[in-house]
Amino acid sequence: MYVTKLILTNLGPVENAVIQPLFHEDGRPKPIILVGRNGSGKSLALSVIVDAMLESQKKLWEKIPELEHNQFLRLMTGRYIKSGSDYSLTEVSFGDKTIGFSQVEFVSSMKRKDFLLKYPGFAIDGTVLNEEDSDRDRFFKDFKAYGETKPELMKDIYLYFPYFRYESPSWLNDVVAPELDVKSHITGVSAHRTIQTGIVGEINRWLLDLVLDREIYEKQIVALPLEGADVKLNVHIPGKYIGPNATTVSLIQSILTEILSSKDSSIQNVRFGISKKGSRSIAVHAIRNGIDTQEVPGLSQMSSGELMILSLFCTIIRFFDIRNGRPPETLEEIRGVVLVDEIDLHLHIGLQKDLLPKIISMFPNVQFIISNHSPFFNMGMAEKNGDDLSIVDMPRGIPIDATSFSEFQTGYDAFIGVDQQYKLGYEKILKKLNGASRPLIITEGKTDWMHFKAALSVLKSEGLFESLDIDFLEYGEEIEMGDARLASMCKHFADVPQGRSTIFVFDRDNPQIIKDMAGDQASKHKKWSKDVASMCIPIPPHRTQYTNVSVEFLYTDDEIRTVDAKSGKRLFFDNEIEEYGLPKKRKDKLRILKQADQDEEFTKKIFDTQCERIKDENGVAVAHSKTVFATNILNKEEPFKEFSRDHFKEVFAVWENILSK
């Protein structure tokens, strides 16, 4: 049975919310996502549903783990009556009035007589309140069952994964014991715990039992005949696993494959293994191109987010097994209602947007009712489900069109792109560090290392800095480093002993980076650890008033404006260029000013964006990029090889100072 109606009236922040779950034509439920700010009533809405779930279990069993039959999960208190209102009313229905159940909860701040004077003819679920019902004066709960609900309740799963892990919510009755673990199967006593806490440890133990039982009881031994010259023998070799444990393990492995392949697309499949005796645990093996390798030695070595996802969905499978006395043949066989509060907890946005919606879709006959703060999860669910999804804005209880979250796609793509760039840069540095022992210089920009490498070569030929034996991280368009990403890498590598000196070199054009990475004025560097240091490019004497000093500013302006004899192009400063366009149109054209804007002289930067747009009065492109400029210098092209390297000397002196200590 699924939730078919939820009505919240004057409950906490909710004035009047009517949530009507949607279903496919074949009866499959569509997921419901409750969204809204903190304190908008999302968790309260879920608490109303789980309260009714537990009441249904009390009708089914003589004893349930969470509470006694004379107890309620939710405290009925006037504290949750909406400010300015006289009462709160909740109604939740499962199934229909042929086979189903419903629960109504009413709480009033007024005595019944006074309430009816103010609200004459007030009806709850079709029944008019009357003064004679003294036992239900200020509050009451009514649970009603329709038809033969027991068969449905016995086979369907009803689970609630709360937001709290170590503390109880204010609406929870403090005599309730949701953590109670029933060890034995006793007639009339439910072994099914609706409220799920501490699921990671529990699932770890359960998976270990599953894998060991499969190994002991379900491994098939195949006899192969072996014939020799004089004898005939049968050789016994392990075959397939056949049995309920093998079925369950296979389903879980399909979920784990989705989890691990979401971060490594080369993983085709995964399987469970068993670690060595002494610290027995479940190992995870990945299959790539038919090659089986151990991915993690134990489930506890997975990330917390991955482990939470695995544990949550394993719990669903486990409790189908408990309910039905057997595992499901397929995930499609599992039916029921699963409530998840703040499903985005502990999860990177990539897992929220792509992985969670994919795994939820693997359980098409489970009604997921989820509260969530992440627009990325909503966006992923909308992409996966299209219109087959309900997103409900709390506290209004109003459905929101899924396209309301499309504006987050740009931000998501940008974040994931940045994340990937960081990974590429990090891996390149790691590879370089592992490849040699000489000190490594890592620069902010993809052309900076070219200037330093060329300058050091020239100065060494003049007998200077001959002892400065270093490597550069040489990279290009494949990595977008930038100052913020480089700073993060510097701090990370400082936390891990490297065994190789590494110097991170930044431009002097960002006040925060200068503050964090430049060090003191005397040493002109900052020591992060024994092996890691950072510095900002020192200000050369001819740039003392300039605020945006990049490596190119170590040359003179005339050198920077040097024309490439082969192409007729040169570098431009941004104060030499003007953007313009037709009246009332976007400024999408560039032109060269007859004279550089002197008001911007001390804040100017090198213009390096779509240089091909800079054209002379004849429409001829006259600008080249910083990459072309740096390549000409590195390759000692005329006349670039004649540049002075005097202002690089201070940089190299700082490097010598760092490496001498």
C-alpha positions in Angstrom: 0.0 0.0 0.0 1.2 3.5 -0.8 0.5 6.9 0.6 -2.5 8.3 -1.3 -3.2 11.5 0.6 -1.5 13.8 3.1 -3.2 16.9 4.5 -1.5 19.2 7.0 -3.5 22.1 8.5 -2.0 24.6 10.9 0.9 22.3 11.7 4.1 24.2 12.6 4.8 26.6 9.7 2.2 24.9 7.4 -1.1 26.6 7.1 -2.9 24.3 4.6 -1.0 21.8 2.5 -2.7 19.0 0.6 -0.2 16.6 -1.0 -1.7 14.2 -3.5 0.8 11.5 -4.6 0.8 10.6 -8.3 0.9 7.2 -9.9 1.6 5.7 -13.3 -1.2 4.0 -15.2 0.1 0.6 -14.1 0.0 1.7 -10.4 3.7 2.3 -9.9 4.2 5.3 -7.6 6.0 8.5 -8.7 8.7 9.9 -6.3 7.8 12.8 -4.1 10.4 15.4 -3.1 9.6 17.9 -0.3 11.7 21.1 -0.7 11.9 24.3 1.2 14.0 26.3 3.6 15.0 25.0 7.1 11.9 25.1 9.3 9.4 24.9 6.4 7.8 21.7 7.7 9.5 19.0 5.6 10.5 16.8 8.5 7.1 17.4 10.2 5.3 16.1 7.1 7.4 12.9 7.2 6.8 12.5 10.9 3.1 12.4 10.3 3.5 9.6 7.7 5.9 7.5 9.8 3.5 7.9 12.8 0.8 6.3 10.8 3.2 3.6 9.6 3.9 2.6 13.2 0.2 2.6 14.1 -0.4 0.1 11.3 2.4 -2.1 12.6 0.8 -2.0 16.1 -2.4 -3.5 14.6 -0.3 -6.2 12.9 2.0 -7.3 15.8 1.6 -7.7 19.5 5.0 -5.9 20.0 7.0 -3.7 17.7 10.6 -2.6 18.4 10.0 1.2 18.5 7.2 1.6 21.1 4.6 0.0 23.3 1.0 -0.3 22.1 -0.1 2.4 24.5 2.5 4.9 23.2 2.5 7.3 20.2 5.6 8.1 18.2 4.6 11.8 17.8 4.0 13.9 20.9 0.6 15.5 20.5 1.3 19.0 21.8 0.1 22.5 21.3 3.7 23.6 20.5 3.1 22.5 16.9 -0.1 24.5 16.4 0.7 27.2 13.9 1.2 30.6 15.5 -2.1 32.5 15.5 -4.2 29.4 15.1 -6.4 27.5 17.5 -5.8 24.0 16.3 -3.8 21.7 14.1 -5.1 18.8 12.0 -3.3 16.1 10.1 -4.7 13.4 7.9 -2.7 10.7 6.1 -4.2 7.8 4.0 -2.6 4.6 2.6 -4.3 2.6 -0.1 -8.0 3.2 -0.3 -11.2 2.4 1.6 -11.3 -1.1 0.0 -7.9 -2.1 1.3 -6.0 0.6 3.3 -5.7 2.6 6.4 -5.8 6.2 7.5 -4.9 8.3 10.5 -6.2 11.6 11.8 -4.5 13.7 14.5 -6.3 16.7 16.0 -4.8 19.1 18.6 -6.6 22.1 20.0 -5.5 25.0 22.3 -9.1 25.4 23.4 -11.6 23.4 25.5 -14.0 21.5 23.3 -17.0 23.6 24.3 -15.2 26.8 23.5 -13.9 25.4 20.3 -17.3 24.4 19.0 -18.7 27.8 19.8 -16.0 29.3 17.6 -16.1 26.6 14.9 -19.7 25.2 14.9 -20.1 22.0 12.8 -16.4 21.4 12.6 -15.9 18.0 11.0 -12.9 15.7 10.9 -12.8 13.0 8.2 -16.5 13.5 7.7 -17.4 13.3 11.4 -18.7 16.4 13.2 -17.1 17.1 16.6 -19.5 17.1 19.6 -19.3 18.2 23.2 -20.0 14.7 24.6 -16.7 13.3 23.5 -14.9 14.3 26.6 -12.0 11.8 26.2 -11.0 13.6 23.0 -11.4 17.1 24.4 -8.2 18.9 23.3 -6.5 16.2 21.2 -7.0 12.8 19.7 -5.7 10.3 17.2 -7.9 8.1 15.1 -6.5 5.1 13.2 -8.9 3.3 10.8 -8.2 0.2 8.7 -10.3 -0.8 5.7 -10.6 -4.3 4.3 -8.0 -7.0 4.8 -4.8 -5.1 5.2 -2.7 -7.8 6.8 -1.5 -9.5 3.6 -0.3 -6.2 2.2 1.3 -5.0 5.4 3.1 -8.3 5.9 4.8 -8.2 2.5 5.3 -4.5 1.8 8.2 -2.6 3.4 7.7 0.6 5.4 10.9 2.4 6.3 11.9 5.8 7.6 15.5 7.1 7.4 15.5 10.2 9.7 17.8 13.2 9.6 19.1 12.5 13.1 21.9 10.0 13.7 22.8 10.6 17.4 20.1 12.8 18.8 16.3 12.7 18.8 14.0 15.3 17.2 11.7 17.4 19.4 8.6 15.7 18.2 9.8 12.2 19.3 8.3 10.8 22.5 11.3 10.3 24.7 10.0 6.9 26.0 10.1 5.5 22.5 13.1 3.4 21.6 13.7 3.5 17.9 17.1 2.0 18.3 15.8 -1.2 19.9 17.2 -4.2 18.1 15.1 -7.4 18.3 17.5 -10.3 18.0 15.1 -13.3 18.0 12.1 -14.1 15.9 9.2 -14.5 18.4 5.6 -15.1 17.4 3.7 -11.9 17.5 6.9 -9.8 17.8 8.0 -7.8 14.8 11.6 -8.1 13.8 11.0 -5.2 11.4 12.3 -1.8 12.6 10.5 1.0 10.7 12.8 3.8 12.0 16.3 3.2 10.7 19.3 4.6 12.6 22.9 3.3 12.7 22.4 1.7 9.4 26.0 1.6 8.3 27.2 -0.7 11.0 24.2 -2.9 10.8 24.5 -3.3 7.0 28.2 -4.1 7.3 27.4 -7.0 9.6 24.6 -8.2 7.5 26.7 -8.1 4.3 29.4 -10.1 6.0 26.8 -12.8 7.0 25.4 -12.9 3.5 28.8 -13.3 1.8 30.0 -16.0 4.3 26.7 -17.9 4.1 26.9 -17.8 0.3 30.4 -19.1 0.5 29.6 -21.9 2.9 26.2 -23.1 1.8 25.7 -22.0 -1.8 28.9 -22.6 -3.7 28.4 -25.3 -6.3 31.2 -27.8 -6.8 31.5 -29.2 -10.3 33.2 -32.5 -11.0 35.3 -32.6 -14.2 36.5 -36.0 -15.4 40.3 -36.3 -15.8 41.4 -39.4 -17.8 45.0 -40.6 -17.8 46.7 -43.6 -19.3 45.7 -46.0 -16.5 43.3 -44.1 -14.3 40.1 -42.1 -14.4 39.6 -39.3 -11.9 37.1 -36.6 -11.1 38.5 -33.2 -10.4 36.2 -31.0 -8.2 36.3 -27.3 -8.9 34.2 -24.4 -7.6 31.2 -23.4 -9.8 28.4 -20.9 -9.5 26.7 -19.7 -6.4 23.0 -20.8 -6.3 20.7 -19.8 -3.4 18.9 -16.9 -1.7 22.1 -15.4 -0.4 23.6 -15.5 -3.9 20.5 -13.7 -5.2 20.7 -11.0 -2.6 24.4 -10.5 -3.1 23.9 -10.1 -6.9 21.3 -7.4 -6.4 23.5 -5.5 -4.0 26.5 -5.8 -6.4 24.4 -4.2 -9.1 23.8 -1.2 -6.8 27.5 -1.1 -5.8 28.5 -1.2 -9.5 26.4 2.0 -10.1 28.0 3.7 -7.1 31.6 3.0 -8.0 31.3 3.4 -11.8 29.8 6.8 -11.2 33.3 8.0 -10.4 35.3 5.6 -12.6 33.6 4.7 -15.9 36.1 2.0 -16.6 34.5 -0.2 -13.9 32.3 -2.7 -15.6 31.2 -4.7 -12.6 32.0 -5.3 -9.0 32.0 -8.3 -6.7 32.4 -8.9 -3.0 35.3 -10.7 -1.5 36.3 -11.6 2.1 39.4 -10.1 3.7 41.9 -12.2 5.7 41.2 -13.7 9.2 41.8 -11.4 12.1 39.9 -8.3 10.9 37.3 -10.1 8.8 35.4 -7.7 6.6 33.9 -7.4 3.1 36.3 -6.4 0.4 35.2 -4.9 -2.9 36.7 -6.0 -6.2 36.2 -4.1 -9.5 36.3 -5.7 -12.9 37.8 -3.5 -15.7 38.3 -5.0 -19.1 37.9 -8.5 -17.6 40.6 -7.9 -15.0 39.6 -8.4 -11.4 41.4 -6.1 -8.9 40.6 -5.2 -5.2 39.1 -1.8 -5.1 38.8 -1.3 -1.4 39.9 -3.8 1.3 36.8 -3.1 3.4 33.5 -1.3 3.1 34.6 1.1 5.8 37.3 2.4 3.3 34.6 3.7 1.0 33.7 7.4 1.2 31.1 8.2 3.8 28.7 9.3 1.0 29.1 6.1 -1.0 28.7 4.0 2.2 25.5 5.9 3.2 24.0 5.3 -0.2 24.9 1.7 -0.2 23.6 1.2 3.4 20.3 2.9 2.7 19.4 0.9 -0.4 20.7 -2.4 1.2 18.4 -1.8 4.1 15.4 -1.8 1.7 16.5 -5.1 0.3 17.2 -6.5 3.7 13.7 -5.7 5.0 12.0 -7.2 2.0 13.8 -10.4 3.0 12.7 -10.0 6.7 9.1 -9.3 5.6 8.8 -12.1 3.1 11.1 -14.7 4.5 13.1 -14.7 1.2 15.1 -12.2 -0.8 13.6 -10.5 -3.8 14.3 -12.1 -7.2 14.6 -8.6 -8.7 14.5 -5.1 -7.3 11.2 -4.5 -9.2 9.6 -7.0 -6.8 10.1 -4.8 -3.8 6.9 -2.7 -2.9 6.3 -0.3 -0.1 7.0 3.2 1.2 10.4 4.6 2.0 10.7 8.0 3.7 14.2 9.7 3.6 14.8 13.0 5.5 17.5 15.2 4.0 18.7 12.6 1.5 21.5 14.9 0.3 23.4 14.6 3.6 27.1 13.6 3.2 26.9 13.6 -0.6 28.9 15.4 -3.2 26.7 17.2 -5.7 27.7 14.7 -8.4 26.3 11.9 -6.3 23.2 13.9 -5.6 22.5 14.8 -9.2 23.5 11.7 -11.1 23.8 8.6 -8.8 20.9 8.9 -6.4 18.2 9.4 -9.1 19.7 6.4 -11.0 19.5 4.1 -8.0 16.1 5.3 -6.9 14.8 4.4 -10.4 16.1 0.8 -9.8 13.2 0.4 -7.3 10.2 1.3 -9.5 7.6 -0.1 -7.1 8.8 1.7 -4.0 7.2 5.0 -3.2 10.0 7.3 -2.2 8.9 10.4 -0.2 12.0 12.5 0.3 13.0 15.8 1.9 15.9 17.6 0.4 17.8 20.9 0.4 19.8 20.3 -2.8 18.6 21.8 -6.1 21.1 19.5 -7.8 19.3 16.4 -6.5 16.0 17.9 -7.7 17.5 18.6 -11.1 18.9 15.1 -11.4 15.5 13.6 -10.5 13.8 15.8 -13.0 16.2 14.7 -15.7 15.7 11.0 -14.8 11.9 11.1 -14.3 10.7 13.9 -16.5 7.1 14.7 -15.6 6.8 11.5 -13.5 7.8 13.3 -10.4 6.3 15.4 -7.7 8.3 18.3 -6.2 6.4 19.9 -3.4 7.3 23.3 -2.1 6.9 23.6 1.7 5.3 25.0 3.7 2.8 25.9 1.0 2.4 22.3 -0.1 2.3 23.5 -3.7 3.7 21.3 -6.6 6.6 22.9 -8.4 7.4 22.3 -12.0 10.6 20.4 -12.4 12.0 23.0 -14.9 12.1 25.4 -11.9 15.6 24.0 -11.3 17.0 24.2 -14.8 18.9 27.4 -13.9 21.2 25.3 -11.6 22.5 23.3 -14.6 25.0 26.1 -15.5 26.3 26.2 -11.9 26.5 22.5 -11.7 28.4 22.2 -15.0 30.8 24.9 -13.8 31.4 23.2 -10.5 32.0 19.8 -12.0 34.3 21.4 -14.6 36.3 23.1 -11.8 36.4 19.8 -9.9 37.7 17.9 -12.9 40.4 20.6 -13.6 41.6 20.3 -10.0 41.8 16.6 -10.4 43.8 16.9 -13.6 46.2 19.4 -12.1 46.6 17.3 -8.9 47.3 14.1 -10.8 49.9 15.9 -13.1 51.7 17.3 -10.0 51.6 13.9 -8.3 53.1 12.2 -11.4 55.8 14.8 -11.6 56.7 14.5 -7.9 57.0 10.7 -8.2 59.1 10.9 -11.3 62.3 12.6 -10.1 64.0 14.1 -7.0 64.9 17.6 -8.1 62.9 20.5 -6.7 59.7 21.2 -8.6 58.4 24.7 -9.5 54.6 25.0 -10.1 53.3 28.2 -11.6 49.9 29.8 -11.6 49.5 30.2 -15.4 50.1 27.8 -18.2 52.7 30.1 -19.8 54.5 31.3 -16.6 56.8 28.3 -16.4 58.0 29.1 -20.0 59.2 32.5 -19.0 61.0 31.2 -15.9 62.6 28.3 -17.7 63.8 30.5 -20.6 65.2 33.2 -18.2 67.0 30.7 -16.0 68.6 29.2 -19.1 69.9 32.6 -20.2 71.2 33.6 -16.8 72.9 30.2 -16.3 74.7 30.8 -19.6 76.0 34.0 -18.0 77.4 32.1 -15.0 74.5 32.9 -12.6 72.3 30.5 -10.6 74.3 27.5 -11.8 73.5 25.5 -8.7 69.7 26.0 -9.2 68.9 22.5 -10.5 65.1 22.4 -10.7 62.2 21.0 -12.7 59.1 22.9 -13.9 55.5 21.5 -14.0 55.1 22.0 -17.7 51.4 22.2 -18.7 49.2 23.9 -21.3 45.6 24.0 -22.3 44.8 20.6 -20.7 44.7 22.2 -17.3 43.1 25.5 -16.1 45.2 26.1 -13.0 44.4 29.6 -11.7 45.4 31.1 -8.3 42.6 29.6 -6.1 43.2 26.0 -7.4 46.9 26.3 -7.1 46.5 27.6 -3.5 44.4 24.6 -2.6 47.0 22.3 -4.0 49.7 24.0 -2.1 47.9 23.6 1.2 47.1 20.0 0.4 50.6 19.0 -0.5 51.9 20.7 2.6 49.8 18.3 4.7 51.4 15.2 3.1 55.2 14.6 3.3 56.5 14.7 -0.3 60.2 14.0 0.0 60.8 16.5 -2.7 60.9 20.3 -2.4 58.0 22.0 -4.2 57.6 25.8 -4.7 54.2 27.2 -5.7 54.6 30.5 -7.6 51.7 33.0 -7.9 51.1 36.3 -9.7 50.8 39.4 -7.6 47.4 40.5 -8.7 45.0 39.1 -6.1 45.0 40.7 -2.6 43.8 37.6 -0.8 46.3 35.4 -2.6 49.1 37.9 -1.7 48.0 37.8 1.9 47.9 34.0 2.1 50.8 32.9 -0.1 53.4 35.7 -0.4 55.1 35.4 3.0 56.9 38.2 4.8 58.7 41.0 3.0 62.2 39.9 4.2 62.1 36.3 2.9 59.6 37.0 0.1 58.2 33.4 0.6 56.0 31.4 2.9 57.1 28.0 4.2 54.2 25.6 4.6 56.1 22.5 5.5 59.6 21.0 5.2 59.1 20.4 1.5 56.5 23.0 0.4 56.8 26.8 0.0 54.9 29.5 -1.8 55.7 33.0 -3.1 54.3 35.8 -5.2 56.3 37.3 -8.0 58.3 40.2 -6.5 57.5 43.7 -7.7 60.3 44.8 -10.0 61.7 48.4 -9.7 59.9 49.7 -12.8 56.5 48.4 -11.5 56.4 49.8 -8.0 53.0 51.5 -8.5 51.4 48.6 -10.4 48.7 46.4 -8.7 48.4 43.5 -11.2 51.9 42.1 -11.6 52.1 38.9 -13.7 55.2 37.3 -15.0 55.1 39.3 -18.2 55.5 42.5 -16.1 59.1 41.5 -15.3 59.8 42.7 -18.9 59.5 46.3 -20.0 56.5 47.6 -21.8 58.5 47.9 -25.0 59.6 44.3 -24.7 56.0 43.2 -24.1 54.8 45.1 -27.2 57.5 43.5 -29.4 56.1 42.6 -32.8 56.5 39.1 -34.1 58.3 39.5 -37.4 56.7 36.4 -38.9 53.0 37.2 -38.1 53.1 41.0 -37.6 51.3 40.6 -34.3 52.1 41.6 -30.7 50.7 41.5 -27.1 48.3 44.3 -26.1 47.5 45.7 -22.6 43.8 46.0 -21.8 44.1 49.8 -21.5 45.1 49.9 -25.2 41.8 48.3 -26.3 38.2 49.5 -26.3 35.1 47.5 -26.6 32.3 49.0 -28.7 29.1 48.2 -30.6 26.2 49.8 -32.3 23.8 51.9 -30.3 21.5 49.8 -28.1 23.5 46.7 -29.1 25.9 44.6 -27.1 29.5 45.7 -27.2 31.0 42.9 -29.2 33.8 44.6 -31.2 37.3 45.7 -30.2 39.4 48.5 -31.5 42.8 49.8 -30.8 43.0 53.2 -29.0 45.2 55.8 -30.5 46.7 56.3 -27.1 46.6 54.0 -24.1 44.3 55.1 -21.3 46.6 56.6 -18.7 43.9 56.4 -16.0 44.2 52.6 -16.1 48.0 52.5 -16.4 48.7 51.2 -12.9 45.9 48.6 -13.0 46.4 47.3 -16.5 46.7 43.7 -17.4 47.8 41.7 -20.5 44.8 41.4 -22.9 44.5 37.6 -23.6 40.8 37.0 -24.4 39.9 36.3 -28.0 43.0 38.1 -29.3 41.9 37.5 -32.9 39.1 40.1 -32.4 41.7 42.9 -32.2 42.1 44.3 -35.6 43.6 47.5 -37.2 41.8 50.0 -39.3 42.2 47.7 -42.3 40.5 44.8 -40.5 43.7 42.9 -40.1 44.2 40.9 -36.9 47.2 42.3 -35.1 47.3 40.6 -31.6 48.7 37.3 -30.5 48.1 35.5 -27.2 50.3 35.1 -24.1 51.0 31.6 -25.2 52.4 32.7 -28.5 54.5 35.4 -26.7 55.9 32.9 -24.2 56.6 30.2 -26.9 58.6 32.8 -28.9 60.7 33.5 -25.8 61.2 29.9 -24.9 62.2 29.0 -28.4 64.6 32.0 -28.5 62.9 33.5 -31.6 64.2 36.8 -32.9 63.9 39.5 -31.5 62.4 37.9 -28.3 65.7 36.2 -27.3 67.3 39.6 -26.7 65.0 40.5 -23.8 66.6 41.5 -20.5 66.2 38.9 -17.7 67.5 41.2 -15.0 64.2 41.3 -13.1 64.0 37.5 -13.0 67.1 37.4 -10.8 65.1 38.3 -7.6 62.7 35.4 -8.2 65.6 32.9 -8.6 67.3 34.3 -5.6 64.2 33.6 -3.5 64.2 30.0 -4.9 67.8 29.6 -3.9 67.0 30.8 -0.4 64.1 28.4 0.0 66.1 25.4 -1.3 69.2 26.2 0.8 67.4 25.7 4.1 
